[in-house]
Amino acid sequence: MVRIRSIEVSPSLVNCSCAWASDLSQLQELYHCQYTGAVITRTATLAGFAEDSSHTVAFLKDSLSSLNSYGYSPHSLATYLSWIRTLLEQDPSSSKPFIISISDSSPVEIAAMLDSIQVLRKSQPGWQSRVAVEFNPSCPNIKGHPPPSYHFSGVSPFLDVFAKAFWEDESLTIGLKLPPYVASTQFTEVIDGIAAYTRLDPSGQPRNPFAYFTCTNTLGNSLVFSELAVDGGAGVNQFAVPPGLGGLAGEAIHSLSLGNVYSFARLLAESDDPAMREIVIIGAGGVTTPEAVERMHRAGAKAVGCATLLGKEGVAAFQRLAGRLAEE
Ligand SMILES: Cc1cc2nc3c(=O)[nH]c(=O)nc-3n(C[C@H](O)[C@H](O)[C@H](O)COP(=O)(O)O)c2cc1C
């Protein structure tokens, strides 16, 4: 179990935001799975993303890995809000939270999205601890819009909007989905940038609006030829996904994701700002076995997530990660 600001994630295993957490039936199955401690939606935008046949996923042959060319969800935020309302109302005795992953092209849309998420959170007693938000500035597949999270100056106008929402309501749990970084200066840039948002709350306690980081998203600009993909992948040309380039995930990025979790965990723990030391890490990237879950914890994650394994095995993935498949 891990408490992340106002939400409780128990067990500390989650699905990652992905194409298999996209529609109502998928969210319902994830919600009712006893091995997930929270359900994270696919990334929603205000109006929905124009998905076409170039947006797809392929699995690799030689390891449990994936390459995907998806953008954001075709379903709008309003659709996710209505589905989550339905699921919460159906099961009032549950305490499992939903984390709504969001992104959009400008801070104005993000502000409107946060307003409507707050309407849902405030519409029933107790729902403030049932609905959280994760900002995804790290999708590598949006044409003409490389992930802003690779440069803090690109992401800070968005973070300002999240911080404002937090200071208006300190019960709002806000997470950040980070890309895989490869240089030590990239980690310190994020840490210094986030630390700049710490303030004293009315009781004099230092507080930072950002409650957790999910590390990592997929590794962009990766290329897999069809012959290395299961069934050739999308198979429309020599590439596993139609655009050629896509986001690599699964076992192929496990070491890089562990390195990101470890780097952020150390920098957060060493911070002289107590509010930074409270930021939790959800570890993701190549988590396909109970041993990989354990490695994420050893690297510093307080909760662990997966996407590729969910795509491969459905919600049985979580039973496998919990180490229970053999027993039941
Ligand atoms: C098919 C697919 C779709 C994804 N879509 C999203 C998304 O909408 N938003 C997001 O933040 N991450 C998305 N991701 C990234 C995952 O959340 C996760 O960070 C990454 O895949 C690493 O985990 P894994 O190795 O278990 O797949 C997606 C990954 C996959 C494989």
The ligand as a MOL file (V3000), in Angstrom:
LIG
                    3D

  0  0  0     0  0            999 V3000
M  V30 BEGIN CTAB
M  V30 COUNTS 31 33 0 0 0
M  V30 BEGIN ATOM
M  V30 1 C 0.4190 0.8290 -26.7310 0
M  V30 2 C 0.8760 1.8230 -25.7140 0
M  V30 3 C 0.1640 3.0030 -25.5300 0
M  V30 4 C 0.6030 3.9450 -24.5910 0
M  V30 5 N -0.1320 5.0780 -24.3980 0
M  V30 6 C 0.2180 5.9440 -23.4000 0
M  V30 7 C -0.6210 7.0400 -23.0890 0
M  V30 8 O -1.6840 7.2730 -23.6750 0
M  V30 9 N -0.1870 7.8820 -22.1030 0
M  V30 10 C 0.9670 7.6720 -21.3920 0
M  V30 11 O 1.2890 8.4630 -20.4970 0
M  V30 12 N 1.7660 6.6090 -21.6710 0
M  V30 13 C 1.4140 5.7490 -22.6470 0
M  V30 14 N 2.1830 4.6410 -22.8800 0
M  V30 15 C 3.4180 4.4240 -22.0860 0
M  V30 16 C 3.1640 3.5170 -20.8760 0
M  V30 17 O 2.3280 4.1690 -19.9470 0
M  V30 18 C 4.4670 3.1400 -20.1410 0
M  V30 19 O 5.0140 4.3060 -19.5790 0
M  V30 20 C 5.5080 2.5020 -21.0340 0
M  V30 21 O 4.9050 1.6700 -22.0010 0
M  V30 22 C 6.5120 1.6650 -20.2250 0
M  V30 23 O 5.8490 0.6080 -19.5850 0
M  V30 24 P 5.8900 -0.9030 -20.1740 0
M  V30 25 O 7.3200 -1.2310 -20.3920 0
M  V30 26 O 5.2520 -1.7370 -19.1000 0
M  V30 27 O 5.1060 -0.9170 -21.4370 0
M  V30 28 C 1.7740 3.6940 -23.8150 0
M  V30 29 C 2.4740 2.4920 -24.0050 0
M  V30 30 C 2.0410 1.5670 -24.9110 0
M  V30 31 C 2.8170 0.2750 -25.0790 0
M  V30 END ATOM
M  V30 BEGIN BOND
M  V30 1 1 1 2
M  V30 2 1 2 3
M  V30 3 2 2 30
M  V30 4 2 3 4
M  V30 5 1 4 5
M  V30 6 1 4 28
M  V30 7 2 5 6
M  V30 8 1 6 7
M  V30 9 1 6 13
M  V30 10 2 7 8
M  V30 11 1 7 9
M  V30 12 1 9 10
M  V30 13 2 10 11
M  V30 14 1 10 12
M  V30 15 2 12 13
M  V30 16 1 13 14
M  V30 17 1 14 15
M  V30 18 1 14 28
M  V30 19 1 15 16
M  V30 20 1 16 17
M  V30 21 1 16 18
M  V30 22 1 18 19
M  V30 23 1 18 20
M  V30 24 1 20 21
M  V30 25 1 20 22
M  V30 26 1 22 23
M  V30 27 1 23 24
M  V30 28 2 24 25
M  V30 29 1 24 26
M  V30 30 1 24 27
M  V30 31 2 28 29
M  V30 32 1 29 30
M  V30 33 1 30 31
M  V30 END BOND
M  V30 END CTAB
M  END
